[in-house]
Amino acid sequence: MKSIVSNTLTQEFRNYNRLYFLVKDLLDFIKKIYSRNPVNDLKKCLADEKARYQFVIRAGTDTEVLWNDGRQSKTEPVYKRSIEFDQNHPKRMKQSKDPFEAALEEQEESPPNSPVGEDELNSQTPNEPQNQTNGGHNLLVDDDDYDEIGPNVKNSSHPSSTSTSKLHSTIVNANVATGATTKNKEYDDDEEEENMEVELSKFPSSADPTKMAKMQAILSQFTEDQMSRYESFRRSALQRSNMRRLLVSITGSQKISLPMTIVVCGIAKMFVGELVEKARIVMTERKESGPIRPCHIREAYRRLKIEGKVPKRSVQRLFR
Amino acid sequence: MMYGFGDDPNPLPETVALVEDIVVEYVTDMAHKAQDIGSKRGKLSVEDFLYLIRKDLPKLNRCTELLSMQEELKQARKAFEVDEEKLGTLE
């Protein structure tokens, strides 16, 4: 998968990075489990007679690991599910000390590991007692995950605790991701533009560990302001339904495929990015500050036209 | 979206309206051009849009990435559905 070569000013938002990898991990993991045939294998993996799987949900400072029973239609794994509480589940982490801090700290240092995460999830249940003891040792978790990437070699730890710590990280990632998701739904409501939608499926793809490491290094340095801006950058998207309607009205043909709407939404979003960035450049040249004004946008648009980034109309617009 | 790309947290409404206008015009022009290209082949396809942005590397890479990600998610979802069925029959 090609990495993004984008000249936008803002950097990647780590929660979305995490969420993407978590989703990818979960899907990969599930795919991997189900690709094995024997029932016993499955049962052993899932360690549950009904073959349910676990997921994590967080409300406030309480963290719970729950079993999930059944799934609706083709929705995204972390997001919409039929939830079933299992009060007797041994892995209930409500007693964990300040999980949010732990999650935050861990997130800053440890990137998720796509290939490794699956195996750790497999060995989840047997490793429970160790996981609980590891609950307080977040630095250990960070070190292990960071070790995978390479740059900072810290303490290497016991293999079984390594696995649980990675599991911990994946689970905690889910926590923060879920938390971030709900937080952002409210954030998006304040947006002015009509065509906004929280698009969770558009993530950066790079599975390249060096790039991941670089990304994590950059993301950890972000201020609150930068982080929120980055989050807005990653989460915002044009609505596919509206785009589809627009394309149908333009082309006159009803057959607009889904990939086409996705591509056009992506192109349009990047075009907005180019406009806004160029407008900011114009503003600095004129030594102005504050919100971008229409004159800046028009100047930016004019410059883009000169650069050839805007398709020219073959037929002139006579009436405007 | 504009905040994400560098504008104020509260962009001016006239700026937003202008940007929306420009983007709609951009998409319209692109779609017309793509249709022109596509008409030679018969029908409109994704390839036409990709051809149009071939010179613009960031956009091209982003689009190929979006498409491959969509494929991946589709595969994963399909695999999940198939296995759920299998699981259902096992029960």
Chai-1 contact restraints between the chains, C-beta under 6 A:
chainA,res_idxA,chainB,res_idxB,connection_type,confidence,min_distance_angstrom,max_distance_angstrom,comment,restraint_id
A,M1,B,S68,contact,1.0,0.0,6.0,A-B,restraint_1
A,K2,B,N61,contact,1.0,0.0,6.0,A-B,restraint_2
A,K2,B,T64,contact,1.0,0.0,6.0,A-B,restraint_3
A,K2,B,E65,contact,1.0,0.0,6.0,A-B,restraint_4
A,I4,B,R62,contact,1.0,0.0,6.0,A-B,restraint_5
A,V5,B,L57,contact,1.0,0.0,6.0,A-B,restraint_6
A,V5,B,P58,contact,1.0,0.0,6.0,A-B,restraint_7
A,V5,B,N61,contact,1.0,0.0,6.0,A-B,restraint_8
A,S6,B,P58,contact,1.0,0.0,6.0,A-B,restraint_9
A,N7,B,P58,contact,1.0,0.0,6.0,A-B,restraint_10
A,L9,B,G6,contact,1.0,0.0,6.0,A-B,restraint_11
A,L27,B,A76,contact,1.0,0.0,6.0,A-B,restraint_12
A,I30,B,F80,contact,1.0,0.0,6.0,A-B,restraint_13
A,K31,B,A76,contact,1.0,0.0,6.0,A-B,restraint_14
A,K31,B,A79,contact,1.0,0.0,6.0,A-B,restraint_15
A,Y34,B,D83,contact,1.0,0.0,6.0,A-B,restraint_16
A,V39,B,L90,contact,1.0,0.0,6.0,A-B,restraint_17
A,A51,B,L87,contact,1.0,0.0,6.0,A-B,restraint_18
A,K74,B,R77,contact,1.0,0.0,6.0,A-B,restraint_19
A,E192,B,V16,contact,1.0,0.0,6.0,A-B,restraint_20
A,E193,B,V16,contact,1.0,0.0,6.0,A-B,restraint_21
A,S205,B,E65,contact,1.0,0.0,6.0,A-B,restraint_22
A,S205,B,M69,contact,1.0,0.0,6.0,A-B,restraint_23
A,S232,B,Y3,contact,1.0,0.0,6.0,A-B,restraint_24
A,S232,B,G4,contact,1.0,0.0,6.0,A-B,restraint_25
A,F233,B,G4,contact,1.0,0.0,6.0,A-B,restraint_26
A,S236,B,M1,contact,1.0,0.0,6.0,A-B,restraint_27
A,S236,B,G4,contact,1.0,0.0,6.0,A-B,restraint_28
A,L247,B,A31,contact,1.0,0.0,6.0,A-B,restraint_29
A,I250,B,T28,contact,1.0,0.0,6.0,A-B,restraint_30
A,I250,B,A31,contact,1.0,0.0,6.0,A-B,restraint_31
A,T251,B,A31,contact,1.0,0.0,6.0,A-B,restraint_32
A,T251,B,Q35,contact,1.0,0.0,6.0,A-B,restraint_33
A,P259,B,V46,contact,1.0,0.0,6.0,A-B,restraint_34
A,P259,B,L67,contact,1.0,0.0,6.0,A-B,restraint_35
A,M260,B,V46,contact,1.0,0.0,6.0,A-B,restraint_36
A,I262,B,L66,contact,1.0,0.0,6.0,A-B,restraint_37
A,I262,B,Q70,contact,1.0,0.0,6.0,A-B,restraint_38
A,V263,B,V46,contact,1.0,0.0,6.0,A-B,restraint_39
A,V263,B,F49,contact,1.0,0.0,6.0,A-B,restraint_40
A,V263,B,C63,contact,1.0,0.0,6.0,A-B,restraint_41
A,G266,B,R62,contact,1.0,0.0,6.0,A-B,restraint_42
A,G266,B,C63,contact,1.0,0.0,6.0,A-B,restraint_43
A,G266,B,L66,contact,1.0,0.0,6.0,A-B,restraint_44
A,I267,B,K59,contact,1.0,0.0,6.0,A-B,restraint_45
A,A268,B,V23,contact,1.0,0.0,6.0,A-B,restraint_46
A,A268,B,V27,contact,1.0,0.0,6.0,A-B,restraint_47
A,M270,B,K59,contact,1.0,0.0,6.0,A-B,restraint_48
A,F271,B,Y26,contact,1.0,0.0,6.0,A-B,restraint_49
A,V272,B,M1,contact,1.0,0.0,6.0,A-B,restraint_50
A,G273,B,F5,contact,1.0,0.0,6.0,A-B,restraint_51
A,V276,B,M2,contact,1.0,0.0,6.0,A-B,restraint_52
A,V276,B,F5,contact,1.0,0.0,6.0,A-B,restraint_53
A,V276,B,G6,contact,1.0,0.0,6.0,A-B,restraint_54
A,V276,B,D7,contact,1.0,0.0,6.0,A-B,restraint_55
A,E277,B,G6,contact,1.0,0.0,6.0,A-B,restraint_56
A,R280,B,G6,contact,1.0,0.0,6.0,A-B,restraint_57
A,P291,B,D8,contact,1.0,0.0,6.0,A-B,restraint_58
A,P291,B,P11,contact,1.0,0.0,6.0,A-B,restraint_59
A,P291,B,L12,contact,1.0,0.0,6.0,A-B,restraint_60
A,I292,B,D7,contact,1.0,0.0,6.0,A-B,restraint_61
A,I292,B,T15,contact,1.0,0.0,6.0,A-B,restraint_62
A,P294,B,E14,contact,1.0,0.0,6.0,A-B,restraint_63
A,P294,B,T15,contact,1.0,0.0,6.0,A-B,restraint_64
A,P294,B,L18,contact,1.0,0.0,6.0,A-B,restraint_65
A,I297,B,L18,contact,1.0,0.0,6.0,A-B,restraint_66
A,Y301,B,I22,contact,1.0,0.0,6.0,A-B,restraint_67
A,P311,B,D29,contact,1.0,0.0,6.0,A-B,restraint_68
A,P311,B,M30,contact,1.0,0.0,6.0,A-B,restraint_69
A,P311,B,K33,contact,1.0,0.0,6.0,A-B,restraint_70
A,R313,B,D29,contact,1.0,0.0,6.0,A-B,restraint_71
